[in-house]
Structure formats: C-alpha cells, structure tokens
Amino acid sequence: MTRKFFGRQQELHALRSKLDAPGFQMTVIYGRRRVGKTTLINKFVDESGFKTISFVALERDESEQLLTMGEVVLSCLAPDLIGSIRFESFEAVFEFVTRRAVKERIVFVIDEYPYLAKECRYMNSLLQRFVDHEWKDTQLYLILCGSLISFMRDSVLGEGAPLHGRSTLELKLQPMGYLESAYFVPRYTQEEKAIVYGVTGGIPKYLEQFDDTISLDQNIAEQFFSNTGYFTDEQVQTLVTAERMNPTAFNTVISSVAAGHTKYSEISKDSGGGDVSYYLRMLMETGILEKRTSGKRPYYVLSDGMVAFWFKYVSRAQSIVNAGRGDKYYEQVVRGRLHDYMGPVFEQMARQYLFSHMGSDELPFFATEIEELQTNVKDSNGKIRQIELDLVGKEGRRVVLVGECKFRNQKFDKGELVKLMEKVDLLPVHTPRIVLFSLSGFTSEVMDEDILAIDINAMYES
C-alpha cells in the first residue's frame, strides 16, 4: 500500500526550483528523527522524472559502505555492469557519477550522511574537492540528508567546515503544524485533531500511528498504554537517549520538566542538585526541549508533544501497562486530564494561527514575536501583583497583541474577559489588539466586545 503524503508543499517547491535550475546544485536537508526527511526526499525524487541514486548510509565500516554505494550507483546508472566491475574507492564512485552527469541531470541522494562522514573522516574534504572542481560543470543534483542535527549544522554547514558555502539550498525540516497534522486524521472532529497534534507534536511518523476509523480514546490507549503499541518504553528511550552517554540523567531532566519544573534551578534541584546544563543543551539540539524567556527570566519547556505526554502520563504507569491494565489507567486517570494537558499545546496552536494571519484585515500588523508573559507589576495602589498572559505579541518593542487561550468545554465568558483586561491595564501598553481563542466558543456578551474571538472551527478553517 502506498503511503499518503501530506503537507510539505513549501519544501517540495524549493526542491523543484533547484532541480529546474541549470548546472550543479547541492541541497542539505536535516532535522530530528522521524520528522519526515526521507519521506520528503522520496516524494520529490518520485516526481522528478530524473535518474536518482538513493544511498542510505548505515553504521557500518568503510568497506561495507563503499560496496553498498557502488552497487546503488551501478543499479541506477549502469545495471548491465553489476557484478563485472567493483569500485576501489569513493573517489572512483564519484568519478563514475561525474562522467554520467556531464550530459544529463542526475539526482544523487546520500541519506544519513553523518554515518558515512563519521566512518570516513575524509568524506567532507573529498566532497568539497568534487563540488569545487569535478561537479561544477555537470548536471548533478547532490542531496545530503541527516538526523544528527549538531553534526549537520557544525560539520557540514558550519563556518570552517569543508562544505561550508557550497550548498545552494538548506532545509531544516520542522515538525508539522496543527493544520498539516490534521490531514492524517480527516474523520476526526476539530477537538480530536487538536489532541492528536498535542500528543504527537506534529511528527509525521507519530501521526501515522493514528487510525481515524477508530476512536481517539482507543488510539491513545492502544498506542501509548499498551506493550503492543508504537509508543513503548523502548521506543521512547531510543529517541531520548540515542547516541548519548548517561541516559538516566537525560530521563531525569525530562521527567523534571514534564512535572512542571521549568527554571534551571528547579530542574537542577529536582534532578539531584548537579549541573544539568549539558543535558539541557543536548535536549534542545535534538528538538525535545525548548528554552524560552518570559520578561528576562529563561525557562524550559518540552517542545516534543509525544515526549511531553509520555513522561507526564505514561512513564509513571509502566508497571500498570506491563500488567495489561494500561487501557483502564488511561480511561480512569488520564482521559479526564487531556484538556489540562492541551492548555500549552493550544497556546502553541494559537501562535501558529496568529503568525499565519499577520497583515490581514483582522490582524493589520506584523508581530515579530509572540510569547507568554509572567511578570510582577505594581497596581494603582503600589501593590505588587503577579500577572500571567498566554499571548503577548510585539512589533519591535511595541506590544500590539494580547491574547488568552481556553481549551475546555465551557464557553469563554465576560468575567474572564474582564479579568484579562484588568491585567492589560496594568501593563505599559497602548490599545493592543485583544485576541481570544476558545475550544467551545464564546458567550454573546464576549462577542459584543471589540475583540477578535476565534474558536477551534475557525482555527481549522484557515
């Protein structure tokens, strides 16, 4: 069965533009695991109409890598020569490709490139030589792809790296937004689509595990709270601790953030009191953790929705899951807390909506940043008050937008709007646009006010 392809239209357009451009082209694609890099490349080459060499590097020694690449090259460019010639070096492989690419467009994909480059330390320099001298007058389209973000960024694209400045297109593939994620479960309600986005973080591989011909509850119970589901302890630990020393420390840090400890000092104390800066940095590089700032105070949040959901609800219930009672645990303990879990996710969805509508009639400005705000201010009586706002949008230094998000079954009412405006009045801002997001809509009193009210149906209509 052919896997359906959703979204990624901007990335496909960029790849096609380089394919149509004359001469040698080089694209570097990188991003965290399971984000859909290989699927994107396969979609692109399937539609390209040109001969494509698709080599996937593995954690193997140099001789095995060379043998495999040689076979892949011959199967694409000269299948009649398979078995009759054998390449003695990668240089010989590249020279063979060069001769064929002089007269015709050839796409050459090296997937999981870091595995090849780490085993063959000279590979970056060898590719540099071919890019600068041998391939510059050919029709070759080279695509390097990798999941080790730090390696791709520093050793391939980084200043001082042999291949620095050679690529004509760089794509860091991000998780899908809530709108693209919805294509995977078209039969679900808007609320259910949002929850699927919330527990997968928009990672295509995770989205593929959801079957919208069965209920959302059944999907979550079977995929998260069962030993036969996709999101098992082994699967999650492979993602979190892959290629890292001291996996226990990484798990401890993630568990701490999932439990609500977001400041460095809180995470350090909850993790045993040691220095956790290395673990925080590594988790941010892989896209599992994100560092944000509220006012001048930095804090950390789990940016991977699946990891956040798993460590918050599934990790603690492993003994119950192993005993075959995970479905009951989900039904009786977790299901009723989904709306609470979705609070920060809904704020993230709101930010996506706002950025995609900047400059429109309803949002006639361009906020360059939208953050939540936690700060202390003085009221008119000189009393210190702590205020929290879900959304504060700034155009430069000027606050142009203030918003609030409610993911619950009750309508957003006038009393809540009054409380929000009381907070706004305490800030040094001048008539910001008030934007409200609500799962269940708004009361008529709220709709009569001069605000922008967006329910979940409107979010998905966009």
C-alpha positions as CSV (number, residue, x, y, z in Angstrom):
1,M,0.0,0.0,0.0
2,T,1.4,3.4,-1.0
3,R,1.8,5.8,1.9
4,K,-0.1,9.0,1.6
5,F,1.9,12.2,1.5
6,F,0.7,15.3,3.3
7,G,1.9,18.9,3.5
8,R,5.5,20.0,3.0
9,Q,4.5,22.0,-0.1
10,Q,6.9,24.8,0.5
11,E,9.8,22.4,0.9
12,L,8.8,20.5,-2.3
13,H,8.6,23.8,-4.2
14,A,12.1,24.7,-3.0
15,L,13.5,21.3,-4.1
16,R,11.8,21.5,-7.5
17,S,13.1,25.0,-8.1
18,K,16.7,23.8,-7.6
19,L,16.0,20.8,-9.8
20,D,14.9,23.1,-12.6
21,A,17.8,25.4,-12.2
22,P,20.7,24.8,-14.6
23,G,24.0,23.3,-13.6
24,F,25.3,21.7,-10.4
25,Q,23.0,22.0,-7.3
26,M,23.5,20.9,-3.7
27,T,20.9,20.7,-1.1
28,V,21.4,19.9,2.6
29,I,18.3,18.6,4.5
30,Y,18.5,18.0,8.2
31,G,16.1,17.6,11.2
32,R,15.3,15.4,14.1
33,R,14.5,11.8,13.7
34,R,11.1,10.8,12.3
35,V,10.3,14.3,11.2
36,G,9.8,13.1,7.6
37,K,13.1,13.9,5.8
38,T,13.3,10.6,3.9
39,T,9.6,10.7,3.0
40,L,10.0,14.2,1.6
41,I,13.0,13.2,-0.5
42,N,11.2,10.1,-1.8
43,K,8.2,12.2,-2.8
44,F,10.5,14.6,-4.5
45,V,12.5,12.1,-6.5
46,D,9.4,10.1,-7.4
47,E,8.1,13.2,-9.1
48,S,11.4,14.4,-10.5
49,G,11.5,12.2,-13.6
50,F,15.3,12.0,-13.5
51,K,17.6,9.2,-12.7
52,T,18.2,9.1,-8.9
53,I,20.9,7.4,-6.9
54,S,19.5,6.9,-3.4
55,F,22.1,5.7,-1.0
56,V,21.3,5.3,2.7
57,A,24.4,5.3,5.0
58,L,24.4,2.8,7.9
59,E,26.6,2.4,10.9
60,R,29.0,0.1,9.1
61,D,32.7,0.1,8.4
62,E,34.1,1.9,5.4
63,S,34.5,-1.1,3.1
64,E,30.9,-2.1,3.5
65,Q,29.7,1.5,2.9
66,L,31.8,1.6,-0.2
67,L,30.5,-1.7,-1.5
68,T,26.9,-0.7,-0.9
69,M,27.2,2.8,-2.5
70,G,28.9,1.2,-5.5
71,E,26.1,-1.2,-6.0
72,V,23.5,1.5,-5.7
73,V,25.3,3.7,-8.2
74,L,25.6,0.9,-10.7
75,S,21.9,-0.2,-10.3
76,C,20.9,3.3,-11.2
77,L,23.3,4.3,-13.9
78,A,24.7,1.1,-15.4
79,P,22.8,-2.0,-14.3
80,D,24.5,-4.1,-17.0
81,L,27.8,-3.6,-15.3
82,I,26.7,-5.0,-11.9
83,G,29.0,-7.9,-11.0
84,S,31.6,-7.1,-13.6
85,I,33.2,-4.0,-12.0
86,R,34.0,-3.0,-8.4
87,F,34.9,0.4,-7.2
88,E,38.1,0.5,-5.1
89,S,37.4,3.9,-3.5
90,F,34.7,6.5,-3.0
91,E,36.7,8.7,-5.3
92,A,36.2,6.2,-8.1
93,V,32.5,6.1,-7.4
94,F,32.2,9.9,-7.6
95,E,34.3,9.9,-10.8
96,F,31.9,7.4,-12.4
97,V,28.9,9.6,-11.4
98,T,30.7,12.7,-12.8
99,R,31.1,11.2,-16.3
100,R,27.4,10.3,-16.4
101,A,26.2,13.7,-15.0
102,V,28.0,15.7,-17.7
103,K,25.2,15.2,-20.2
104,E,22.1,14.5,-18.1
105,R,20.6,15.6,-14.9
106,I,21.2,13.0,-12.1
107,V,20.0,13.3,-8.6
108,F,22.4,11.8,-6.0
109,V,20.9,11.4,-2.5
110,I,23.1,10.4,0.4
111,D,20.8,9.8,3.3
112,E,22.0,9.6,7.0
113,Y,25.2,11.3,5.7
114,P,26.7,11.7,9.3
115,Y,27.1,7.9,9.5
116,L,29.2,7.9,6.3
117,A,31.2,11.0,7.3
118,K,32.0,9.7,10.8
119,E,33.3,6.4,9.5
120,C,35.2,8.0,6.6
121,R,36.8,11.1,8.2
122,Y,38.0,12.4,4.8
123,M,34.5,12.4,3.2
124,N,33.7,16.1,3.8
125,S,37.0,17.1,2.2
126,L,36.5,14.6,-0.7
127,L,33.1,16.0,-1.4
128,Q,34.5,19.5,-1.2
129,R,37.0,18.7,-3.9
130,F,34.4,17.2,-6.2
131,V,32.0,20.1,-5.7
132,D,34.6,22.7,-6.4
133,H,36.3,21.1,-9.3
134,E,34.6,18.0,-10.8
135,W,30.9,18.6,-10.4
136,K,30.8,22.4,-11.1
137,D,30.3,21.8,-14.9
138,T,27.9,18.9,-14.6
139,Q,24.1,18.5,-14.2
140,L,24.4,16.7,-10.8
141,Y,22.0,17.5,-8.1
142,L,23.5,16.3,-4.8
143,I,21.3,16.0,-1.7
144,L,22.9,15.4,1.7
145,C,20.5,14.4,4.5
146,G,21.0,13.7,8.2
147,S,19.3,13.4,11.5
148,L,22.3,14.3,13.7
149,I,21.4,18.0,13.9
150,S,24.6,19.2,15.6
151,F,26.8,17.3,13.0
152,M,24.9,18.6,10.0
153,R,24.9,22.2,11.4
154,D,28.5,22.3,12.5
155,S,30.4,19.8,10.3
156,V,28.5,20.3,7.1
157,L,27.1,23.8,7.1
158,G,29.2,25.4,9.8
159,E,31.7,28.1,9.1
160,G,35.1,26.5,8.8
161,A,33.6,23.1,7.6
162,P,34.9,21.9,4.2
163,L,31.5,22.1,2.7
164,H,30.6,25.5,4.1
165,G,29.1,27.7,1.5
166,R,28.8,25.0,-1.2
167,S,25.0,24.2,-0.7
168,T,22.5,26.1,-2.9
169,L,19.6,25.2,-0.6
170,E,19.5,24.4,3.1
171,L,16.3,22.9,4.7
172,K,15.9,22.3,8.4
173,L,12.8,20.2,8.5
174,Q,10.5,21.1,11.4
175,P,7.6,19.2,12.8
176,M,4.3,19.8,11.1
177,G,1.9,22.5,12.4
178,Y,-1.6,21.7,13.6
179,L,-3.2,22.3,10.2
180,E,-0.9,19.9,8.3
181,S,-1.2,17.3,11.1
182,A,-5.0,17.3,10.7
183,Y,-4.6,15.7,7.2
184,F,-3.6,12.5,8.9
185,V,-6.9,12.1,10.7
186,P,-9.6,13.8,8.5
187,R,-12.5,11.9,10.0
188,Y,-11.9,13.3,13.5
189,T,-13.6,16.4,15.0
190,Q,-11.5,19.6,15.3
191,E,-11.1,18.9,19.0
192,E,-9.8,15.4,18.3
193,K,-7.5,16.6,15.6
194,A,-6.0,19.1,18.1
195,I,-5.5,16.4,20.7
196,V,-3.8,14.2,18.1
197,Y,-1.5,17.1,17.3
198,G,-0.9,17.6,21.0
199,V,0.3,14.1,21.8
200,T,2.4,13.7,18.6
201,G,3.9,17.1,18.4
202,G,3.3,17.1,14.6
203,I,5.9,14.4,13.9
204,P,4.7,12.6,10.8
205,K,5.9,9.1,12.0
206,Y,3.8,9.5,15.1
207,L,0.8,10.9,13.3
208,E,0.9,7.8,11.1
209,Q,0.1,5.6,14.1
210,F,-3.3,7.1,14.5
211,D,-6.2,5.4,12.7
212,D,-9.2,7.7,12.4
213,T,-11.6,4.8,11.7
214,I,-11.5,4.0,15.4
215,S,-12.0,6.4,18.3
216,L,-9.4,8.8,19.6
217,D,-9.5,7.1,23.1
218,Q,-8.9,3.7,21.6
219,N,-6.0,5.1,19.6
220,I,-4.3,6.7,22.6
221,A,-4.9,3.6,24.8
222,E,-3.6,1.2,22.2
223,Q,-0.6,3.2,21.1
224,F,0.6,4.7,24.4
225,F,-0.8,2.4,27.2
226,S,-0.1,-1.0,25.7
227,N,3.0,-3.1,25.3
228,T,2.0,-3.7,21.7
229,G,1.6,0.0,20.8
230,Y,4.1,2.1,19.0
231,F,5.0,4.4,21.9
232,T,6.5,1.7,24.1
233,D,9.1,2.4,26.7
234,E,11.8,1.0,24.4
235,Q,10.7,3.3,21.5
236,V,10.7,6.4,23.6
237,Q,14.0,5.6,25.3
238,T,15.6,5.1,21.8
239,L,14.6,8.5,20.8
240,V,15.6,10.3,24.0
241,T,18.9,8.5,24.7
242,A,20.1,7.7,21.2
243,E,23.9,8.1,20.9
244,R,24.2,9.7,24.4
245,M,26.0,8.7,27.5
246,N,24.2,8.5,30.8
247,P,20.6,8.0,29.6
248,T,19.3,8.0,33.1
249,A,20.4,11.7,33.5
250,F,18.5,12.7,30.4
251,N,15.4,10.9,31.5
252,T,15.6,12.6,34.9
253,V,15.8,16.0,33.3
254,I,12.9,15.3,31.0
255,S,10.8,13.9,33.8
256,S,11.5,17.1,35.9
257,V,10.4,19.4,33.1
258,A,7.3,17.3,32.5
259,A,6.4,17.6,36.1
260,G,6.4,21.4,35.9
261,H,9.9,22.3,36.9
262,T,10.8,24.8,34.2
263,K,13.6,27.0,35.7
264,Y,17.2,25.9,35.7
265,S,17.5,25.9,39.5
266,E,14.3,23.9,39.8
267,I,15.4,21.3,37.3
268,S,18.8,21.0,38.9
269,K,17.4,20.6,42.4
270,D,14.8,18.0,41.2
271,S,17.5,16.1,39.3
272,G,19.8,15.7,42.2
273,G,21.4,19.1,42.6
274,G,24.1,18.8,39.9
275,D,25.0,20.7,36.8
276,V,22.3,19.9,34.2
277,S,23.4,22.5,31.5
278,Y,24.9,19.8,29.3
279,Y,21.7,17.7,29.3
280,L,19.6,20.8,28.7
281,R,21.7,21.8,25.7
282,M,21.7,18.4,24.1
283,L,17.9,18.1,24.5
284,M,17.4,21.5,22.9
285,E,19.7,20.5,20.0
286,T,17.5,17.4,19.2
287,G,14.3,19.4,19.4
288,I,13.0,17.7,22.6
289,L,13.4,20.8,24.8
290,E,13.0,24.5,24.1
291,K,14.3,27.4,26.0
292,R,12.0,30.4,26.3
293,T,12.1,33.8,28.0
294,S,9.3,35.5,30.0
295,G,10.4,39.0,30.7
296,K,14.1,38.5,31.4
297,R,13.7,35.1,33.0
298,P,14.6,32.0,31.0
299,Y,12.7,28.7,31.4
300,Y,12.4,25.4,29.7
301,V,9.5,23.5,28.2
302,L,9.2,20.2,26.4
303,S,8.7,21.1,22.7
304,D,8.2,17.5,21.6
305,G,4.5,16.7,22.3
306,M,4.9,13.0,22.3
307,V,7.7,13.1,24.8
308,A,5.8,15.6,27.0
309,F,2.7,13.4,27.0
310,W,4.7,10.2,27.6
311,F,6.8,11.4,30.5
312,K,3.8,13.2,32.1
313,Y,1.3,10.3,32.0
314,V,2.8,7.1,30.6
315,S,6.2,6.8,32.2
316,R,4.8,6.6,35.7
317,A,2.3,3.9,34.7
318,Q,4.8,1.4,33.2
319,S,4.1,-1.2,35.8
320,I,0.4,-0.9,35.2
321,V,0.9,-1.1,31.4
322,N,3.1,-4.2,31.8
323,A,0.3,-5.8,33.9
324,G,-2.1,-5.3,31.0
325,R,-4.2,-2.6,32.7
326,G,-3.0,0.4,30.7
327,D,-6.3,0.9,28.9
328,K,-8.1,1.1,32.3
329,Y,-5.5,3.5,33.6
330,Y,-6.0,5.7,30.6
331,E,-9.7,5.7,30.9
332,Q,-9.9,6.3,34.6
333,V,-6.9,8.5,35.2
334,V,-5.6,10.2,32.1
335,R,-8.6,10.7,29.8
336,G,-10.1,13.4,32.1
337,R,-6.9,15.3,32.2
338,L,-6.4,15.7,28.4
339,H,-7.8,19.2,28.4
340,D,-5.4,20.3,31.1
341,Y,-2.5,18.8,29.1
342,M,-3.7,20.6,26.0
343,G,-3.5,24.1,27.6
344,P,0.1,24.8,26.5
345,V,-0.5,23.0,23.2
346,F,-3.5,25.2,22.4
347,E,-1.3,28.3,23.1
348,Q,1.2,26.9,20.6
349,M,-1.6,26.4,18.0
350,A,-2.8,29.9,18.6
351,R,0.7,31.3,17.9
352,Q,0.7,29.4,14.6
353,Y,-2.7,30.8,13.7
354,L,-1.6,34.3,14.5
355,F,1.7,34.2,12.6
356,S,-0.2,32.8,9.5
357,H,-2.7,35.7,9.6
358,M,-0.3,38.7,10.2
359,G,-1.0,41.6,7.8
360,S,-4.6,40.5,7.3
361,D,-7.7,42.7,7.9
362,E,-8.2,41.1,11.3
363,L,-4.5,41.5,12.3
364,P,-3.3,44.5,10.4
365,F,0.3,44.4,11.8
366,F,3.3,42.1,11.9
367,A,4.2,40.9,15.4
368,T,7.7,39.5,15.1
369,E,7.5,37.6,18.3
370,I,4.6,36.1,20.4
371,E,5.4,34.8,23.8
372,E,3.7,34.1,27.1
373,L,4.4,36.6,29.8
374,Q,4.9,36.1,33.6
375,T,5.9,39.2,35.4
376,N,5.3,41.3,38.5
377,V,3.8,44.8,38.2
378,K,2.6,47.5,40.6
379,D,-1.1,48.3,40.6
380,S,-2.5,51.8,41.2
381,N,-2.1,51.4,45.0
382,G,1.5,50.5,44.7
383,K,0.9,46.8,45.5
384,I,3.0,44.2,43.6
385,R,0.8,41.9,41.5
386,Q,1.9,38.8,39.6
387,I,0.3,38.5,36.2
388,E,0.4,35.8,33.6
389,L,-0.7,36.2,29.9
390,D,-0.9,33.4,27.4
391,L,0.0,35.5,24.3
392,V,1.9,38.8,24.1
393,G,2.8,39.9,20.5
394,K,5.4,42.5,19.9
395,E,6.2,44.6,16.8
396,G,9.7,45.6,17.7
397,R,9.4,46.8,21.3
398,R,5.7,47.8,21.0
399,V,3.1,45.4,22.3
400,V,0.5,45.1,19.5
401,L,-1.4,42.0,20.7
402,V,-2.5,40.4,23.9
403,G,-4.4,37.1,23.9
404,E,-5.8,34.3,26.0
405,C,-6.5,30.6,25.2
406,K,-9.0,28.3,26.8
407,F,-9.1,24.6,25.9
408,R,-12.2,23.4,27.8
409,N,-15.8,22.5,27.3
410,Q,-17.2,25.8,28.7
411,K,-17.6,29.0,26.6
412,F,-15.3,31.9,27.2
413,D,-17.4,34.3,29.2
414,K,-17.5,38.0,30.0
415,G,-16.0,37.5,33.5
416,E,-12.8,36.0,32.1
417,L,-12.5,38.8,29.6
418,V,-12.8,41.4,32.4
419,K,-10.0,39.6,34.3
420,L,-7.9,39.7,31.2
421,M,-8.5,43.4,30.6
422,E,-7.6,44.1,34.2
423,K,-4.2,42.5,33.6
424,V,-3.7,44.5,30.4
425,D,-4.5,47.8,32.2
426,L,-1.5,47.1,34.5
427,L,0.9,46.9,31.6
428,P,2.7,49.8,29.9
429,V,0.8,49.2,26.6
430,H,-1.4,51.3,24.4
431,T,-4.6,49.7,22.9
432,P,-3.2,46.3,21.9
433,R,-5.4,44.0,19.8
434,I,-7.2,41.6,22.1
435,V,-7.4,38.1,20.7
436,L,-9.2,35.2,22.3
437,F,-9.0,31.5,21.4
438,S,-11.6,29.0,22.7
439,L,-12.3,25.4,22.2
440,S,-16.0,25.8,22.9
441,G,-16.7,29.3,21.6
442,F,-17.8,32.5,23.4
443,T,-20.8,33.9,25.1
444,S,-22.8,36.6,23.4
445,E,-21.5,39.2,25.8
446,V,-17.9,38.5,24.8
447,M,-18.9,38.5,21.1
448,D,-20.3,42.0,21.5
449,E,-16.9,43.4,22.6
450,D,-14.3,44.9,20.3
451,I,-12.1,41.9,20.3
452,L,-11.1,39.1,17.9
453,A,-12.7,35.8,19.0
454,I,-11.5,32.6,17.4
455,D,-13.0,29.2,18.1
456,I,-11.4,25.9,17.1
457,N,-13.6,25.6,14.0
458,A,-12.2,29.0,12.8
459,M,-8.7,27.9,13.5
460,Y,-9.1,24.8,11.2
461,E,-11.0,26.7,8.5
462,S,-7.8,28.7,7.9
